[in-house]
Amino acid sequence: MKLALDAMGGDDAPQAMVDGGIDYAKAHPQHAVILVGQDAAIRACLPGPLPGNVTIEDAPEVIGMADKITALREKKNDSMNRCAQLVKDGRADGMVLCGNTGCSVAAAQLHLKRVPGVKRAGILTPLPNPKGHTWLCDIGANTVCRPEHLVQFAEMTVVLLECVYGKVAPKVGVLSNGEEDGKGTELTHETVDLLRKTSLNVVGNVEGTDIYTGEIDVVVCDGFTGNIVLKTSEGLIDGALAILREEIMASWRTKIGGKMVYPAMRRFKQRTHWSVVGGCPLIGVDGVTIIGHGRSNRVAVFNALRQAARCVDAKFIELLRTRYHQDVGSAAAS
């Protein structure tokens, strides 16, 4: 398996990308990692000789975090374009992009196109709950959506959960301001109606609190709403940990108690922090694409590559092609 990594994308690039890529390559010697970006900048970050399963693909141009999507055509030799081209040409089985999200999504769709039959690609992310994760789509690829788009987000997420994580009949809900059928907007009403015509395990409307109970597996919404949910969740976890640390350090008694609960706090962070997730699958494009956080560190990069490898191993893209080619159980296509 060959995985392309945009070494120039992200706030701490290229150092964090190089570190995470090499960590992954050493832990998975059966896989190959392609560091895509400016050759000299990448080599300056190397801790030593390149491992045998790591190569550098020179891409002299860089798209910054503040660049517009037009930069993809203005800088055709940048690392994002090159990663997508590697996947398109079959020189890589999947890619990880941690830079400008808008440009990352556009680059994937520009070069790889969408799986035939898929109307929109969406970014999918797992949010922590006591039983594992609730998967939310879309979290930012599409600020405006139609009901058939949300239905396909649900269908594609279910395919991923079944083939990658072995989940049986995942429960699907539509994010709304109440569980009752009468709540929500025209978008949520029509989406629920369409979903109930599919073979999916649909529960109907769900509220924001339902995301974190462990009773629902898949939640769909437009990308504007989903991005707010995601960023609020990240901020809440970071804020809660900071408040807890302050309270522990407030007195000698709590400091003593803090030493006792430290292992539990560490495990809590491991279960909830975004860096452990690593990256979010961009579902719907015709090639494995993982969108990483702009703040990705070496741990997040490592886990994003692992996420990509899981999708490749499970033949996620092939299963999507088969589903939409056969057009079985897809209300959106009707």
C-alpha positions in Angstrom: 0.0 0.0 0.0 1.2 3.5 -0.9 -0.1 6.6 0.9 0.6 10.1 -0.3 1.0 12.8 2.4 0.9 16.5 1.7 4.0 17.5 3.6 3.4 21.2 3.2 -0.2 21.4 4.5 -1.0 22.5 8.1 0.1 25.0 10.6 3.2 23.0 11.7 4.2 21.8 8.2 6.5 20.4 7.1 8.0 19.3 10.4 4.8 17.7 11.9 4.0 16.0 8.5 7.5 14.6 8.2 7.6 13.4 11.8 4.2 11.8 11.6 4.8 10.2 8.2 8.1 8.6 9.3 6.5 7.4 12.6 3.8 5.7 10.5 6.3 4.2 8.0 8.4 2.7 10.9 5.3 1.3 12.6 4.0 -0.1 9.3 6.9 -1.3 7.2 4.6 -3.1 4.8 3.2 0.3 3.7 5.0 3.0 1.8 4.6 6.7 2.6 5.2 9.4 -0.1 6.1 12.8 1.3 4.8 15.3 -1.2 6.2 18.9 -1.1 9.3 21.0 -1.5 12.2 18.6 -1.5 14.7 20.8 0.4 12.2 21.8 3.1 11.3 18.1 3.7 14.9 17.0 3.9 15.7 19.8 6.4 13.1 18.2 8.7 14.5 14.6 8.5 15.9 13.2 11.8 18.2 11.0 9.8 18.3 8.9 6.6 14.9 8.2 5.0 13.4 4.8 5.9 13.3 2.4 3.0 9.6 2.7 2.7 9.5 6.5 2.6 10.1 8.6 -0.6 9.9 12.3 -1.5 7.8 13.6 -4.4 9.0 17.1 -5.1 6.3 19.7 -5.5 7.9 23.1 -5.6 4.7 25.2 -5.0 2.7 25.6 -1.8 -0.9 26.5 -1.2 -1.3 28.5 2.0 -4.0 28.2 4.6 -5.5 31.6 3.5 -5.4 30.9 -0.3 -8.6 30.8 -2.3 -9.6 27.7 -4.3 -8.3 29.5 -7.5 -4.8 28.8 -6.2 -5.3 25.2 -7.4 -5.1 26.4 -11.0 -2.6 29.1 -10.3 -0.2 26.7 -8.5 -0.5 23.5 -10.5 2.8 22.1 -9.1 1.8 22.4 -5.5 1.7 19.5 -3.0 -2.2 19.2 -2.9 -2.5 18.9 -6.7 0.4 16.5 -6.8 -1.0 14.2 -4.1 -4.3 14.0 -5.9 -2.6 13.3 -9.2 -0.6 10.4 -7.6 -3.9 8.8 -6.5 -5.5 9.4 -9.8 -2.6 7.9 -11.7 -2.5 4.8 -9.4 0.9 5.7 -7.9 -0.8 6.1 -4.5 -3.7 4.2 -3.0 -4.9 7.1 -0.8 -3.9 10.5 0.4 -3.8 12.7 3.5 -4.2 16.5 3.2 -3.9 18.6 6.4 -3.8 22.1 4.8 -6.4 24.5 3.5 -9.7 22.6 3.8 -11.5 24.3 0.9 -8.5 23.7 -1.4 -8.1 20.1 -0.1 -11.7 19.3 -0.9 -11.5 21.0 -4.3 -8.3 19.3 -5.3 -9.7 15.9 -4.5 -12.8 16.5 -6.6 -10.9 18.3 -9.4 -8.6 15.3 -10.0 -10.4 12.3 -8.7 -14.0 13.4 -9.5 -16.9 11.9 -7.5 -17.9 8.2 -7.5 -20.4 7.9 -10.4 -23.9 8.4 -9.0 -22.7 10.5 -6.0 -24.1 14.0 -6.1 -21.9 15.7 -3.4 -18.8 14.7 -1.4 -19.0 15.3 2.3 -16.5 15.4 5.2 -17.1 12.7 7.8 -15.9 12.9 11.4 -16.2 10.7 14.5 -17.3 12.4 17.7 -16.7 10.6 21.0 -19.4 9.0 23.0 -19.3 6.5 26.0 -19.7 3.6 23.6 -17.2 4.7 20.9 -18.1 7.3 18.3 -21.0 9.0 16.6 -20.2 9.8 12.9 -21.2 13.2 11.7 -21.5 14.3 8.0 -21.1 16.9 6.6 -18.7 19.0 8.6 -17.8 21.6 6.1 -17.5 20.5 2.5 -21.0 22.0 1.6 -22.5 24.9 3.4 -25.8 24.5 1.6 -27.3 21.0 0.9 -30.4 19.5 -0.5 -32.2 16.5 1.1 -30.8 14.0 -1.5 -27.3 15.1 -0.5 -27.9 14.3 3.1 -29.4 10.9 2.2 -26.3 10.0 0.3 -24.1 11.2 3.2 -26.0 8.7 5.3 -25.7 5.9 2.8 -22.0 6.4 2.3 -21.3 6.7 6.0 -23.1 3.4 6.6 -21.0 1.7 3.9 -17.8 2.9 5.7 -19.0 1.8 9.1 -19.9 -1.6 7.8 -16.8 -2.3 5.8 -14.1 -0.5 7.8 -15.4 -0.9 11.4 -17.7 -4.0 11.1 -20.8 -2.1 12.4 -24.0 -3.9 11.8 -27.1 -1.8 10.8 -25.9 1.5 12.1 -28.6 3.8 13.4 -29.1 7.0 11.3 -30.5 10.3 12.4 -31.0 13.8 11.0 -29.7 16.6 13.2 -32.6 18.9 14.2 -33.8 21.1 17.0 -36.1 18.4 18.4 -36.8 14.6 18.0 -40.5 15.1 17.0 -41.3 14.8 13.3 -42.7 18.3 13.2 -39.5 19.9 14.4 -36.7 21.2 12.2 -36.6 22.9 8.8 -37.8 22.0 5.3 -34.4 20.4 4.7 -34.7 18.1 7.7 -38.3 17.2 7.1 -37.6 16.2 3.5 -34.4 14.4 4.4 -36.2 12.2 7.0 -38.9 11.4 4.5 -36.4 10.3 1.9 -34.3 8.3 4.4 -37.4 6.3 5.5 -37.7 5.2 1.9 -34.3 3.6 2.0 -33.2 0.3 3.6 -31.2 2.2 6.2 -31.8 1.8 10.0 -33.4 5.3 10.4 -34.5 6.7 13.7 -35.6 10.1 12.4 -34.7 13.5 13.9 -32.0 13.7 16.6 -30.9 16.5 18.8 -27.3 17.7 19.5 -27.2 15.9 22.8 -27.9 12.6 21.1 -24.6 12.8 19.4 -22.8 12.1 22.7 -25.0 9.4 24.3 -23.9 6.4 22.2 -27.4 5.6 21.1 -27.0 6.8 17.5 -24.3 5.9 15.0 -24.7 8.3 12.1 -25.9 11.9 12.1 -26.3 13.9 8.9 -26.6 17.7 8.5 -25.5 20.5 6.1 -21.8 21.4 6.3 -22.4 24.8 7.9 -24.2 23.3 10.9 -21.8 20.3 11.1 -18.7 22.5 11.2 -20.2 24.5 14.1 -20.9 21.2 16.0 -17.4 20.0 15.4 -15.6 23.1 16.4 -17.8 23.5 19.5 -17.1 19.9 20.5 -13.3 20.4 20.1 -13.4 23.6 22.1 -15.6 22.0 24.9 -13.2 19.1 25.4 -10.1 21.4 25.5 -11.9 23.8 27.8 -13.1 21.1 30.1 -9.6 19.7 30.4 -8.2 23.1 31.2 -10.8 23.8 33.9 -10.2 20.4 35.4 -6.4 21.0 35.6 -7.0 24.4 37.2 -9.2 22.9 39.9 -6.7 20.1 40.6 -3.9 22.6 41.1 -6.1 24.8 43.4 -5.0 23.2 46.7 -2.5 20.6 48.0 -5.4 18.2 48.7 -6.6 18.3 45.1 -3.0 18.0 43.8 -2.7 14.8 45.7 -6.0 13.5 44.4 -4.9 14.7 40.9 -2.0 12.3 40.9 -4.4 9.5 41.6 -6.8 10.4 38.8 -4.0 11.3 36.3 -4.2 8.0 34.5 -7.9 8.4 34.0 -7.5 11.9 32.7 -4.9 10.7 30.2 -7.3 7.9 29.0 -10.1 10.5 28.7 -7.9 12.6 26.5 -7.0 9.6 24.4 -10.7 8.8 23.9 -11.8 12.3 23.1 -9.1 14.4 21.6 -9.2 15.2 17.8 -5.5 14.2 17.3 -6.4 10.6 18.2 -8.9 10.6 15.3 -6.2 12.0 13.0 -8.3 12.8 10.0 -11.7 12.8 8.4 -12.7 10.8 5.3 -13.9 12.9 2.4 -16.6 10.5 1.3 -18.0 10.5 -2.2 -14.8 11.3 -4.1 -13.4 8.5 -6.3 -10.3 7.8 -4.3 -9.4 7.5 -0.6 -8.9 11.0 0.8 -8.4 11.9 4.4 -8.8 15.6 5.5 -6.6 16.3 8.5 -6.9 19.2 11.0 -4.9 22.3 10.2 -3.3 22.1 13.7 -2.2 18.5 13.1 0.8 17.4 15.1 2.8 14.2 14.4 0.3 12.1 16.4 -2.6 13.4 14.3 -0.7 12.8 11.1 0.1 9.2 12.2 -3.5 8.6 12.9 -4.7 10.2 9.7 -2.5 7.9 7.7 -3.9 5.0 9.7 -7.4 6.1 8.8 -6.4 6.2 5.1 -5.0 2.7 5.3 -8.1 1.3 6.9 -10.2 2.7 4.1 -7.9 1.2 1.5 -7.8 -2.2 3.2 -11.6 -2.4 3.4 -11.9 -1.4 -0.3 -14.3 1.4 0.7 -14.1 3.1 -2.7 -14.8 -0.1 -4.6 -17.9 -0.7 -2.4 -19.2 2.8 -3.1 -18.8 2.3 -6.8 -20.7 -1.0 -6.6 -23.5 0.5 -4.5 -24.2 3.4 -6.8 -23.6 1.5 -10.0 -26.3 -1.0 -8.9 -28.4 1.9 -7.5 -29.9 -0.4 -4.8 -31.7 1.2 -1.9 -30.7 4.7 -2.9 -33.6 7.1 -2.5 -31.4 10.0 -3.6 -30.9 8.6 -7.0 -34.7 8.4 -7.6 
